[in-house]
Amino acid sequence: MHDLDLLLEYVDATSPLINSLQSEWYYIRLFIGPGKKDNPKGLEYKEQMLQVQQKTKKIESEYLAFIRDNKDALAKLGDFNNSIEQLTQQIDKLKYVRQVAESRDRSSDIFKKEFGKKIWTLSEFNQLIDKLIESLSEVVSLAANNKQLSQMANSFYQLVQASDNSRLLNGYVQTGITGKLSPWVYAKIMVYRTSEQKISKH
């Protein structure tokens, strides 16, 4: 029962972080803009981006504090704990991604040594959000022995996944409207539209 309580508390700590990272991704995308770095379109979103960033940092701190406070209990959950450790490492490195974002760079090698690879600004946020959502999927698996909790966790996971697909779909649609609708952007729109339709059928 203690493990189930811990899993529910984990969901409570993770959900606001996912939501805030999604908002930060959205404003970073607007701030970077549809064109080259010297294109002024997008600069008007800098203040909003920084405000959301500060909010996200606070929620990150709360998430990491939860992980630290429950380190021993999480260590007993095997693969799930391994996923959490990877997540904390990604969150720790997010400071480099934010610095690249504040420079309006879509990608950069400037922190390659610290980050371990070239930074792709929006992609790094997407990967972290995906990992956090995947961790909720792991909660569903761990809660499988408790039917009611498993159903609740699965419904919540599907809702979060649908919300994230909508975020990505809207982002690529916006790219198509404000920038050039390349075959790659069109393909991405269709991928996330199809994914959203599949989720809505569950």
C-alpha positions in Angstrom: 0.0 0.0 0.0 2.9 2.3 0.7 4.2 1.8 -2.8 0.7 2.7 -4.2 0.6 5.9 -2.1 4.1 6.8 -3.4 3.0 6.3 -7.0 0.0 8.6 -6.5 2.2 11.2 -5.0 4.6 10.8 -7.9 1.8 11.5 -10.3 0.9 14.6 -8.3 4.5 15.8 -8.5 4.9 15.0 -12.2 1.7 16.4 -13.7 2.3 20.1 -13.0 5.9 19.7 -14.3 4.6 18.3 -17.6 2.1 21.1 -18.0 4.6 23.8 -17.2 7.3 22.4 -19.6 4.6 22.2 -22.3 3.9 25.9 -21.8 7.6 26.8 -21.7 8.1 24.8 -25.0 5.2 26.8 -26.5 6.7 30.2 -25.7 10.2 29.2 -26.6 8.9 28.2 -30.0 7.1 31.6 -30.4 10.2 33.5 -29.2 12.6 31.7 -31.6 10.2 32.7 -34.3 9.5 31.3 -37.8 12.6 32.8 -39.5 16.3 33.4 -38.9 17.7 34.6 -35.6 17.9 38.2 -36.7 14.2 38.2 -37.6 12.4 40.4 -35.0 9.2 38.4 -35.2 9.0 36.5 -32.0 10.9 39.0 -29.8 7.6 40.1 -28.3 7.3 36.8 -26.6 10.5 37.0 -24.6 9.0 38.3 -21.4 6.2 35.6 -21.4 8.8 33.0 -22.1 10.9 34.1 -19.1 7.9 34.3 -16.8 6.9 30.7 -17.7 10.5 29.6 -17.3 10.6 30.9 -13.8 7.4 29.1 -13.0 8.7 25.9 -14.4 12.0 26.1 -12.5 10.0 26.4 -9.2 7.9 23.3 -10.2 11.1 21.5 -11.2 12.6 22.2 -7.7 9.4 20.7 -6.1 9.6 17.6 -8.3 13.3 17.1 -7.5 12.7 17.6 -3.8 10.0 14.9 -4.0 12.5 12.5 -5.6 15.2 13.3 -3.0 12.7 12.9 -0.1 11.6 9.5 -1.4 14.9 8.3 -2.6 15.0 5.1 -0.5 11.4 4.1 -1.3 11.9 4.8 -5.1 15.1 2.7 -5.0 13.0 -0.4 -4.3 11.0 0.1 -7.5 13.8 -1.2 -9.9 13.3 -0.1 -13.5 11.0 2.7 -12.5 13.7 4.2 -10.3 16.2 3.9 -13.2 13.8 6.0 -15.3 13.6 8.6 -12.5 17.4 8.9 -12.3 17.5 9.5 -16.0 14.8 12.2 -15.7 16.6 14.0 -12.9 19.8 14.1 -15.1 17.8 15.5 -18.0 16.2 18.2 -15.8 19.7 19.1 -14.4 20.9 19.7 -17.9 17.9 21.8 -18.9 19.8 25.0 -17.8 22.0 24.7 -20.9 19.0 24.2 -23.2 17.4 27.4 -21.7 20.5 29.4 -22.4 20.4 28.3 -26.0 16.7 29.2 -26.2 17.4 32.7 -24.7 19.8 33.2 -27.6 17.0 32.3 -30.0 19.1 29.4 -31.4 17.3 26.4 -32.7 20.5 24.4 -32.1 23.9 25.0 -30.7 27.3 23.3 -30.0 28.3 25.9 -27.4 27.5 23.5 -24.4 28.5 20.3 -26.1 31.0 19.4 -23.5 28.6 20.0 -20.6 25.5 18.6 -22.3 27.2 15.7 -24.0 26.0 16.5 -27.5 24.7 19.2 -29.7 21.6 20.9 -28.2 18.4 21.0 -30.3 16.3 23.4 -28.3 12.8 22.3 -28.9 13.7 18.7 -29.3 15.3 18.6 -25.9 12.1 19.8 -24.3 10.1 17.3 -26.3 12.3 14.5 -25.2 12.0 15.5 -21.5 8.3 15.8 -21.7 8.0 12.4 -23.4 10.1 10.8 -20.7 7.9 12.3 -18.0 4.8 11.0 -19.7 6.5 7.6 -20.1 7.1 7.6 -16.4 3.3 7.9 -15.9 2.9 4.9 -18.2 5.2 3.0 -15.8 3.0 4.0 -12.9 0.1 2.4 -14.7 2.1 -0.9 -15.0 3.2 -0.8 -11.4 -0.4 -0.2 -10.3 -1.7 -3.1 -12.3 -2.5 -5.2 -9.2 -4.9 -2.6 -7.9 -7.7 -2.5 -10.5 -9.2 0.8 -9.4 -5.9 2.6 -9.2 -4.7 1.1 -12.5 -7.8 2.3 -14.3 -7.5 5.8 -12.8 -3.8 6.0 -13.7 -4.4 4.7 -17.2 -7.2 7.2 -17.8 -5.0 10.0 -16.6 -2.0 8.8 -18.7 -4.3 8.8 -21.8 -5.4 12.3 -21.0 -1.9 13.6 -20.6 -0.8 11.9 -23.8 -3.7 13.3 -25.8 -2.9 16.8 -24.4 0.7 16.5 -25.5 -0.2 15.3 -29.0 -2.5 18.4 -29.3 0.4 20.6 -28.2 2.7 19.2 -30.9 0.0 19.2 -33.5 -0.9 22.8 -32.8 2.8 23.7 -32.8 3.4 22.3 -36.3 0.1 23.8 -37.6 1.3 27.1 -36.4 4.6 26.6 -38.2 2.7 25.9 -41.3 0.7 29.1 -40.9 3.6 31.5 -39.9 6.4 29.9 -41.9 6.9 27.7 -44.9 4.8 24.5 -45.0 7.5 22.1 -46.0 6.9 18.4 -46.7 8.5 17.6 -43.3 6.2 20.0 -41.4 3.2 18.6 -43.3 4.3 15.0 -42.5 4.6 15.9 -38.8 1.1 17.4 -38.8 -0.3 14.2 -40.2 1.6 12.0 -37.8 0.3 13.9 -34.7 -3.2 14.2 -36.1 -3.3 10.5 -36.6 -1.9 9.8 -33.2 -4.5 12.2 -31.6 -7.3 10.4 -33.4 -6.1 7.0 -32.2 -5.9 8.2 -28.6 -9.4 9.7 -28.7 -10.9 6.3 -29.6 -9.7 4.7 -26.4 
